[in-house]
Structures are given as C-alpha cells and as structure tokens.
C-alpha cells in the first residue's frame, strides 16, 4: 500500500553511486553550510566511495523526501541554493536531497 502511494508522487528510480555522482554535473550549487569550501570533485569522490548499504539508505531517504515532503523540499532547496524549476527538481530530486543532507540543510546542522 505505502509503495503504491509513494509511486503516485515520485518515480522511484534506484540510484547507484555512479548515477548520484554523474547527476552532480547537471546541478549547479554553492554549498551554504557543512560543504562550504568543498569542491564538486571532492563530493563526487566521496559519493563514489560509499558502501552499497550507504547508497541503499540514500535511496530510501530520497524516496521519502521526494514523495512525502516533495513540495517542502523543493521550496527549501530554492531558499538555500540557486533556484531550480519544477521540471529540474522532478528529474534530480534525490540528488538535491543528497546535497542538502550532506550540506547539513536537512538536519539544520
């Protein structure tokens, strides 16, 4: 039941470390918190070093935020980072969530 509900809001594409890393090339952002001073190259390297369990958790977290809290997260991104369109958000939602999580915007740290 829950997965059917989530599927209505967000297409659950399971990302790999490579897909997360490659998608960063499509997204323009300047870190505002914990990632200040860290290059995109370093972020990509860090993602590629993650374990399969870490990637699985990123997918779970992304699926939740991109479905249940989609509009809130879209607005949060646009408050902190360069504004993106709904279409771009829809295409790369999990990657935006990953960046906000790594940067400490989701947790407020």
LODREN-253795 format. One record per residue: residue number from 1; x, y, z of N, C-alpha, C, CB in turn. Coordinates in nm, 4 decimals. Glycine has a CB too. Example, Ala and Ser with C-alpha at 12.3 -4.5 7.8 and 13.67 -1.06 7.14 Angstrom:
<vextis>
- 1 | 1.3190 | -0.5690 | 0.7800 | 1.2300 | -0.4500 | 0.7800 | 1.3200 | -0.3300 | 0.7800 | 1.1308 | -0.4473 | 0.9046
- 2 | 1.2850 | -0.2250 | 0.7080 | 1.3670 | -0.1060 | 0.7140 | 1.2900 | 0.0030 | 0.7870 | 1.4084 | -0.0598 | 0.5725
</vextis>
This chain:
<vextis>
- 1 | 0.0827 | -0.1194 | 0.0000 | 0.0000 | 0.0000 | 0.0000 | 0.0868 | 0.1253 | 0.0000 | -0.0939 | 0.0001 | 0.1207
- 2 | 0.1815 | 0.1345 | 0.0928 | 0.2649 | 0.2533 | 0.1020 | 0.3457 | 0.2749 | -0.0247 | 0.3576 | 0.2432 | 0.2212
- 3 | 0.4052 | 0.1689 | -0.0801 | 0.4856 | 0.1863 | -0.2003 | 0.3995 | 0.2326 | -0.3176 | 0.5573 | 0.0558 | -0.2356
- 4 | 0.2717 | 0.1886 | -0.3250 | 0.1832 | 0.2380 | -0.4299 | 0.1567 | 0.3860 | -0.4115 | 0.0514 | 0.1603 | -0.4307
- 5 | 0.1388 | 0.4292 | -0.2892 | 0.1148 | 0.5696 | -0.2596 | 0.2362 | 0.6530 | -0.2959 | 0.0797 | 0.5884 | -0.1121
- 6 | 0.3538 | 0.6086 | -0.2564 | 0.4761 | 0.6811 | -0.2880 | 0.4959 | 0.6882 | -0.4385 | 0.5973 | 0.6149 | -0.2213
- 7 | 0.4703 | 0.5809 | -0.5085 | 0.4868 | 0.5771 | -0.6531 | 0.4014 | 0.6793 | -0.7253 | 0.4546 | 0.4409 | -0.7041
- 8 | 0.2856 | 0.7151 | -0.6680 | 0.1995 | 0.8156 | -0.7294 | 0.2648 | 0.9528 | -0.7271 | 0.0649 | 0.8207 | -0.6585
- 9 | 0.3459 | 0.9789 | -0.6274 | 0.4064 | 1.1096 | -0.6120 | 0.5452 | 1.1193 | -0.6736 | 0.4135 | 1.1445 | -0.4677
- 10 | 0.6180 | 1.0118 | -0.6732 | 0.7576 | 1.0168 | -0.7148 | 0.7966 | 0.8846 | -0.7793 | 0.8497 | 1.0481 | -0.5948
- 11 | 0.8554 | 0.8927 | -0.8974 | 0.9025 | 0.7710 | -0.9622 | 1.0285 | 0.7237 | -0.8906 | 0.9298 | 0.7947 | -1.1141
- 12 | 1.0228 | 0.6045 | -0.8373 | 1.1326 | 0.5526 | -0.7565 | 1.2403 | 0.4898 | -0.8435 | 1.0807 | 0.4507 | -0.6560
- 13 | 1.3305 | 0.5706 | -0.8907 | 1.4457 | 0.5204 | -0.9636 | 1.5550 | 0.4957 | -0.8610 | 1.4926 | 0.6207 | -1.0758
- 14 | 1.6056 | 0.3755 | -0.8563 | 1.7124 | 0.3439 | -0.7616 | 1.8450 | 0.3926 | -0.8200 | 1.7174 | 0.1902 | -0.7309
- 15 | 1.9049 | 0.4872 | -0.7532 | 2.0323 | 0.5427 | -0.7963 | 2.1475 | 0.4562 | -0.7460 | 2.0477 | 0.6872 | -0.7465
- 16 | 2.2535 | 0.4541 | -0.8235 | 2.3801 | 0.3940 | -0.7821 | 2.4736 | 0.5095 | -0.7460 | 2.4419 | 0.3014 | -0.8960
- 17 | 2.5875 | 0.4778 | -0.6881 | 2.6856 | 0.5822 | -0.6581 | 2.7247 | 0.6559 | -0.7864 | 2.8112 | 0.5215 | -0.5900
- 18 | 2.7382 | 0.5815 | -0.8950 | 2.7756 | 0.6420 | -1.0227 | 2.6680 | 0.7387 | -1.0732 | 2.8008 | 0.5331 | -1.1269
- 19 | 2.5417 | 0.7004 | -1.0602 | 2.4331 | 0.7891 | -1.1037 | 2.4274 | 0.9158 | -1.0190 | 2.2986 | 0.7160 | -1.0972
- 20 | 2.4433 | 0.9019 | -0.8867 | 2.4461 | 1.0200 | -0.7999 | 2.5616 | 1.1114 | -0.8408 | 2.4595 | 0.9786 | -0.6505
- 21 | 2.6783 | 1.0524 | -0.8589 | 2.7971 | 1.1293 | -0.8933 | 2.7801 | 1.2002 | -1.0281 | 2.9197 | 1.0379 | -0.8966
- 22 | 2.7345 | 1.1280 | -1.1284 | 2.7161 | 1.1864 | -1.2619 | 2.6112 | 1.2967 | -1.2622 | 2.6767 | 1.0783 | -1.3616
- 23 | 2.5060 | 1.2814 | -1.1821 | 2.3989 | 1.3802 | -1.1787 | 2.4462 | 1.5136 | -1.1222 | 2.2825 | 1.3279 | -1.0967
- 24 | 2.5499 | 1.5109 | -1.0411 | 2.6027 | 1.6365 | -0.9863 | 2.6492 | 1.7310 | -1.0961 | 2.7181 | 1.6081 | -0.8909
- 25 | 2.6870 | 1.6764 | -1.2121 | 2.7295 | 1.7604 | -1.3244 | 2.6141 | 1.8434 | -1.3797 | 2.7888 | 1.6741 | -1.4354
- 26 | 2.4904 | 1.7984 | -1.3600 | 2.3729 | 1.8684 | -1.4106 | 2.3220 | 1.9751 | -1.3147 | 2.2630 | 1.7698 | -1.4389
- 27 | 2.3734 | 1.9731 | -1.1938 | 2.3204 | 2.0602 | -1.0881 | 2.4249 | 2.1647 | -1.0516 | 2.2797 | 1.9776 | -0.9625
- 28 | 2.3803 | 2.2888 | -1.0533 | 2.4683 | 2.3978 | -1.0118 | 2.4317 | 2.4350 | -0.8688 | 2.4561 | 2.5219 | -1.1079
- 29 | 2.5297 | 2.4298 | -0.7807 | 2.5019 | 2.4685 | -0.6432 | 2.6296 | 2.5171 | -0.5770 | 2.4412 | 2.3511 | -0.5642
- 30 | 2.6116 | 2.6045 | -0.4817 | 2.7215 | 2.6502 | -0.3976 | 2.6863 | 2.6085 | -0.2554 | 2.7446 | 2.8071 | -0.4093
- 31 | 2.7708 | 2.5264 | -0.1941 | 2.7433 | 2.4841 | -0.0562 | 2.7235 | 2.6041 | 0.0359 | 2.8576 | 2.3964 | -0.0036
- 32 | 2.6304 | 2.5902 | 0.1286 | 2.5996 | 2.7002 | 0.2201 | 2.6285 | 2.6657 | 0.3655 | 2.4549 | 2.7397 | 0.2059
- 33 | 2.6644 | 2.5417 | 0.3935 | 2.6794 | 2.5006 | 0.5324 | 2.8030 | 2.4118 | 0.5473 | 2.5528 | 2.4265 | 0.5813
- 34 | 2.7849 | 2.2858 | 0.5773 | 2.8976 | 2.1943 | 0.6043 | 2.9900 | 2.1735 | 0.4850 | 2.8448 | 2.0608 | 0.6486
- 35 | 2.9389 | 2.1898 | 0.3632 | 3.0209 | 2.1644 | 0.2445 | 3.0918 | 2.2886 | 0.1921 | 2.9354 | 2.1069 | 0.1356
- 36 | 3.0794 | 2.4008 | 0.2622 | 3.1496 | 2.5225 | 0.2184 | 3.2976 | 2.4927 | 0.2032 | 3.1278 | 2.6394 | 0.3189
- 37 | 3.3524 | 2.5300 | 0.0889 | 3.4942 | 2.5075 | 0.0640 | 3.5269 | 2.3718 | 0.0065 | 3.5694 | 2.5254 | 0.1889
- 38 | 3.4261 | 2.2863 | -0.0102 | 3.4476 | 2.1528 | -0.0679 | 3.4101 | 2.1582 | -0.2157 | 3.3634 | 2.0430 | 0.0077
- 39 | 3.4970 | 2.1085 | -0.3015 | 3.4708 | 2.1122 | -0.4459 | 3.3744 | 2.0009 | -0.4872 | 3.6026 | 2.0997 | -0.5247
- 40 | 3.3113 | 2.0203 | -0.6008 | 3.2218 | 1.9173 | -0.6559 | 3.3010 | 1.7890 | -0.6802 | 3.1548 | 1.9662 | -0.7883
- 41 | 3.4251 | 1.8030 | -0.7232 | 3.5113 | 1.6862 | -0.7466 | 3.5272 | 1.6050 | -0.6176 | 3.6505 | 1.7308 | -0.7995
- 42 | 3.5486 | 1.6734 | -0.5049 | 3.5634 | 1.6044 | -0.3770 | 3.4327 | 1.5390 | -0.3327 | 3.6116 | 1.7018 | -0.2702
- 43 | 3.3207 | 1.6059 | -0.3578 | 3.1902 | 1.5488 | -0.3237 | 3.1654 | 1.4230 | -0.4057 | 3.0773 | 1.6517 | -0.3474
- 44 | 3.1947 | 1.4308 | -0.5358 | 3.1766 | 1.3145 | -0.6227 | 3.2644 | 1.1983 | -0.5772 | 3.2086 | 1.3510 | -0.7685
- 45 | 3.3885 | 1.2260 | -0.5410 | 3.4790 | 1.1209 | -0.4937 | 3.4238 | 1.0567 | -0.3665 | 3.6204 | 1.1783 | -0.4678
- 46 | 3.3713 | 1.1390 | -0.2778 | 3.3127 | 1.0860 | -0.1541 | 3.1939 | 0.9954 | -0.1812 | 3.2700 | 1.1999 | -0.0634
- 47 | 3.1098 | 1.0354 | -0.2745 | 2.9924 | 0.9540 | -0.3104 | 3.0362 | 0.8206 | -0.3688 | 2.9024 | 1.0290 | -0.4112
- 48 | 3.1368 | 0.8239 | -0.4557 | 3.1839 | 0.7005 | -0.5199 | 3.2467 | 0.6029 | -0.4199 | 3.2852 | 0.7342 | -0.6288
- 49 | 3.2879 | 0.6528 | -0.3051 | 3.3486 | 0.5678 | -0.2017 | 3.2459 | 0.5084 | -0.1052 | 3.4505 | 0.6477 | -0.1233
- 50 | 3.1203 | 0.5475 | -0.1166 | 3.0173 | 0.4991 | -0.0248 | 2.9915 | 0.3499 | -0.0443 | 2.8873 | 0.5779 | -0.0445
- 51 | 2.9543 | 0.2843 | 0.0626 | 2.9213 | 0.1414 | 0.0562 | 2.7840 | 0.1224 | -0.0081 | 2.9239 | 0.0777 | 0.1979
- 52 | 2.7542 | 0.0020 | -0.0476 | 2.6226 | -0.0254 | -0.1066 | 2.5112 | -0.0037 | -0.0042 | 2.6169 | -0.1696 | -0.1611
- 53 | 2.5386 | -0.0287 | 0.1235 | 2.4396 | -0.0002 | 0.2281 | 2.4135 | 0.1501 | 0.2396 | 2.4871 | -0.0560 | 0.3636
- 54 | 2.5183 | 0.2303 | 0.2272 | 2.5019 | 0.3761 | 0.2305 | 2.4174 | 0.4239 | 0.1118 | 2.6400 | 0.4460 | 0.2293
- 55 | 2.4441 | 0.3689 | -0.0046 | 2.3677 | 0.4068 | -0.1242 | 2.2224 | 0.3646 | -0.1098 | 2.4291 | 0.3433 | -0.2509
- 56 | 2.2002 | 0.2466 | -0.0556 | 2.0634 | 0.2000 | -0.0316 | 1.9900 | 0.2973 | 0.0615 | 2.0642 | 0.0569 | 0.0291
- 57 | 2.0591 | 0.3432 | 0.1666 | 1.9984 | 0.4392 | 0.2588 | 1.9714 | 0.5729 | 0.1901 | 2.0887 | 0.4603 | 0.3804
- 58 | 2.0618 | 0.6168 | 0.1036 | 2.0381 | 0.7403 | 0.0277 | 1.9114 | 0.7282 | -0.0561 | 2.1588 | 0.7726 | -0.0630
- 59 | 1.8909 | 0.6120 | -0.1169 | 1.7701 | 0.5892 | -0.1971 | 1.6449 | 0.5915 | -0.1105 | 1.7797 | 0.4556 | -0.2712
- 60 | 1.6514 | 0.5308 | 0.0074 | 1.5366 | 0.5304 | 0.0987 | 1.5046 | 0.6727 | 0.1423 | 1.5644 | 0.4411 | 0.2221
- 61 | 1.6067 | 0.7458 | 0.1841 | 1.5888 | 0.8845 | 0.2268 | 1.5345 | 0.9690 | 0.1124 | 1.7217 | 0.9432 | 0.2779
- 62 | 1.5933 | 0.9532 | -0.0060 | 1.5480 | 1.0282 | -0.1233 | 1.4042 | 0.9965 | -0.1592 | 1.6374 | 0.9992 | -0.2418
- 63 | 1.3675 | 0.8684 | -0.1552 | 1.2294 | 0.8297 | -0.1869 | 1.1316 | 0.8958 | -0.0906 | 1.2135 | 0.6764 | -0.1816
- 64 | 1.1673 | 0.8996 | 0.0369 | 1.0791 | 0.9611 | 0.1365 | 1.0628 | 1.1108 | 0.1098 | 1.1341 | 0.9382 | 0.2786
- 65 | 1.1743 | 1.1820 | 0.1057 | 1.1662 | 1.3272 | 0.0899 | 1.1096 | 1.3695 | -0.0456 | 1.3029 | 1.3881 | 0.1083
- 66 | 1.1371 | 1.2908 | -0.1491 | 1.0892 | 1.3259 | -0.2833 | 0.9424 | 1.2903 | -0.3044 | 1.1735 | 1.2563 | -0.3879
- 67 | 0.8848 | 1.2166 | -0.2122 | 0.7434 | 1.1823 | -0.2257 | 0.6613 | 1.2501 | -0.1179 | 0.7237 | 1.0308 | -0.2193
- 68 | 0.6852 | 1.2147 | 0.0068 | 0.6043 | 1.2629 | 0.1180 | 0.6255 | 1.4120 | 0.1430 | 0.6365 | 1.1841 | 0.2439
- 69 | 0.7476 | 1.4608 | 0.1267 | 0.7789 | 1.6005 | 0.1575 | 0.8304 | 1.6758 | 0.0351 | 0.8819 | 1.6075 | 0.2693
- 70 | 0.7827 | 1.6374 | -0.0808 | 0.8336 | 1.6911 | -0.2065 | 0.8261 | 1.8432 | -0.2144 | 0.7577 | 1.6315 | -0.3211
- 71 | 0.7112 | 1.9000 | -0.1929 | 0.6951 | 2.0445 | -0.2072 | 0.7782 | 2.1204 | -0.1045 | 0.5482 | 2.0828 | -0.1938
- 72 | 0.7817 | 2.0716 | 0.0192 | 0.8613 | 2.1361 | 0.1227 | 1.0095 | 2.1359 | 0.0862 | 0.8401 | 2.0664 | 0.2571
- 73 | 1.0579 | 2.0225 | 0.0347 | 1.1989 | 2.0113 | -0.0010 | 1.2330 | 2.0977 | -0.1225 | 1.2347 | 1.8656 | -0.0288
- 74 | 1.1414 | 2.1043 | -0.2189 | 1.1601 | 2.1910 | -0.3364 | 1.1766 | 2.3360 | -0.2913 | 1.0397 | 2.1780 | -0.4350
- 75 | 1.0902 | 2.3795 | -0.2030 | 1.0970 | 2.5175 | -0.1533 | 1.2224 | 2.5412 | -0.0688 | 0.9720 | 2.5501 | -0.0709
- 76 | 1.2591 | 2.4404 | 0.0118 | 1.3791 | 2.4527 | 0.0937 | 1.5025 | 2.4686 | 0.0047 | 1.3945 | 2.3299 | 0.1860
- 77 | 1.5120 | 2.3865 | -0.1001 | 1.6251 | 2.3987 | -0.1940 | 1.6310 | 2.5409 | -0.2494 | 1.6125 | 2.2956 | -0.3106
- 78 | 1.5175 | 2.5904 | -0.2952 | 1.5148 | 2.7217 | -0.3588 | 1.5398 | 2.8358 | -0.2601 | 1.3820 | 2.7422 | -0.4274
- 79 | 1.5238 | 2.8123 | -0.1317 | 1.5587 | 2.9125 | -0.0313 | 1.7098 | 2.9194 | -0.0081 | 1.4874 | 2.8821 | 0.0999
- 80 | 1.7772 | 2.8060 | -0.0131 | 1.9186 | 2.7993 | 0.0199 | 2.0128 | 2.8025 | -0.0997 | 1.9438 | 2.6770 | 0.0970
- 81 | 1.9682 | 2.7489 | -0.2126 | 2.0571 | 2.7316 | -0.3275 | 1.9994 | 2.8022 | -0.4499 | 2.0792 | 2.5814 | -0.3572
- 82 | 2.0732 | 2.7921 | -0.5600 | 2.0270 | 2.8515 | -0.6851 | 1.8910 | 2.7921 | -0.7221 | 2.1304 | 2.8281 | -0.7992
- 83 | 1.7975 | 2.8787 | -0.7572 | 1.6605 | 2.8366 | -0.7871 | 1.6579 | 2.7390 | -0.9048 | 1.5721 | 2.9591 | -0.8179
- 84 | 1.5777 | 2.6337 | -0.8889 | 1.5592 | 2.5354 | -0.9959 | 1.4111 | 2.5281 | -1.0319 | 1.6128 | 2.3950 | -0.9532
- 85 | 1.3851 | 2.4835 | -1.1525 | 1.2471 | 2.4665 | -1.1989 | 1.1887 | 2.3383 | -1.1412 | 1.2408 | 2.4639 | -1.3538
- 86 | 1.0569 | 2.3295 | -1.1451 | 0.9889 | 2.2061 | -1.1006 | 1.0347 | 2.0874 | -1.1843 | 0.8345 | 2.2214 | -1.1100
- 87 | 1.0536 | 2.1098 | -1.3138 | 1.0951 | 2.0007 | -1.4028 | 1.2340 | 1.9493 | -1.3647 | 1.0944 | 2.0477 | -1.5497
- 88 | 1.3254 | 2.0416 | -1.3393 | 1.4606 | 2.0023 | -1.2985 | 1.4549 | 1.9309 | -1.1629 | 1.5545 | 2.1268 | -1.2912
- 89 | 1.3726 | 1.9828 | -1.0717 | 1.3560 | 1.9190 | -0.9410 | 1.3049 | 1.7767 | -0.9571 | 1.2599 | 2.0002 | -0.8528
- 90 | 1.2048 | 1.7609 | -1.0408 | 1.1453 | 1.6288 | -1.0625 | 1.2490 | 1.5299 | -1.1174 | 1.0256 | 1.6394 | -1.1593
- 91 | 1.3333 | 1.5776 | -1.2065 | 1.4345 | 1.4919 | -1.2684 | 1.5441 | 1.4504 | -1.1704 | 1.4965 | 1.5630 | -1.3869
- 92 | 1.5852 | 1.5426 | -1.0823 | 1.7012 | 1.5174 | -0.9964 | 1.6709 | 1.5275 | -0.8473 | 1.8104 | 1.6134 | -1.0305
- 93 | 1.5489 | 1.5061 | -0.8076 | 1.5086 | 1.5255 | -0.6688 | 1.6015 | 1.4543 | -0.5706 | 1.3668 | 1.4769 | -0.6493
- 94 | 1.6316 | 1.3281 | -0.5934 | 1.7155 | 1.2531 | -0.4994 | 1.8544 | 1.3149 | -0.4860 | 1.7278 | 1.1075 | -0.5442
- 95 | 1.9046 | 1.3699 | -0.5934 | 2.0372 | 1.4314 | -0.5887 | 2.0319 | 1.5609 | -0.5078 | 2.0900 | 1.4590 | -0.7317
- 96 | 1.9264 | 1.6388 | -0.5267 | 1.9098 | 1.7604 | -0.4466 | 1.8992 | 1.7251 | -0.2984 | 1.7846 | 1.8391 | -0.4922
- 97 | 1.8247 | 1.6206 | -0.2678 | 1.8104 | 1.5766 | -0.1281 | 1.9465 | 1.5349 | -0.0729 | 1.7089 | 1.4589 | -0.1170
- 98 | 2.0226 | 1.4604 | -0.1508 | 2.1562 | 1.4182 | -0.1091 | 2.2426 | 1.5399 | -0.0756 | 2.2232 | 1.3334 | -0.2195
- 99 | 2.2425 | 1.6395 | -0.1630 | 2.3248 | 1.7585 | -0.1411 | 2.2815 | 1.8310 | -0.0137 | 2.3159 | 1.8536 | -0.2624
- 100 | 2.1493 | 1.8493 | 0.0027 | 2.1019 | 1.9178 | 0.1222 | 2.1373 | 1.8397 | 0.2487 | 1.9510 | 1.9393 | 0.1142
- 101 | 2.1310 | 1.7077 | 0.2402 | 2.1656 | 1.6238 | 0.3547 | 2.3146 | 1.6365 | 0.3869 | 2.1289 | 1.4764 | 0.3271
- 102 | 2.3998 | 1.6210 | 0.2861 | 2.5444 | 1.6322 | 0.3071 | 2.5825 | 1.7713 | 0.3570 | 2.6197 | 1.6008 | 0.1774
- 103 | 2.5151 | 1.8725 | 0.3062 | 2.5462 | 2.0107 | 0.3415 | 2.4904 | 2.0504 | 0.4780 | 2.4923 | 2.1040 | 0.2356
- 104 | 2.4083 | 1.9644 | 0.5366 | 2.3539 | 1.9916 | 0.6687 | 2.2271 | 2.0738 | 0.6693 | 2.4547 | 2.0601 | 0.7492
- 105 | 2.1690 | 2.0979 | 0.5532 | 2.0462 | 2.1785 | 0.5449 | 1.9256 | 2.0988 | 0.5956 | 2.0217 | 2.2252 | 0.3992
- 106 | 1.9204 | 1.9683 | 0.5682 | 1.8071 | 1.8867 | 0.6145 | 1.8055 | 1.8742 | 0.7666 | 1.8126 | 1.7472 | 0.5511
- 107 | 1.9227 | 1.8571 | 0.8235 | 1.9296 | 1.8361 | 0.9686 | 1.9430 | 1.9664 | 1.0460 | 2.0459 | 1.7456 | 1.0022
- 108 | 1.9675 | 2.0749 | 0.9750 | 1.9821 | 2.2034 | 1.0412 | 2.1145 | 2.2212 | 1.1116 | 1.8729 | 2.2217 | 1.1383
- 109 | 2.2116 | 2.1338 | 1.0799 | 2.3427 | 2.1484 | 1.1469 | 2.4434 | 2.2183 | 1.0572 | 2.3977 | 2.0110 | 1.1886
</vextis>
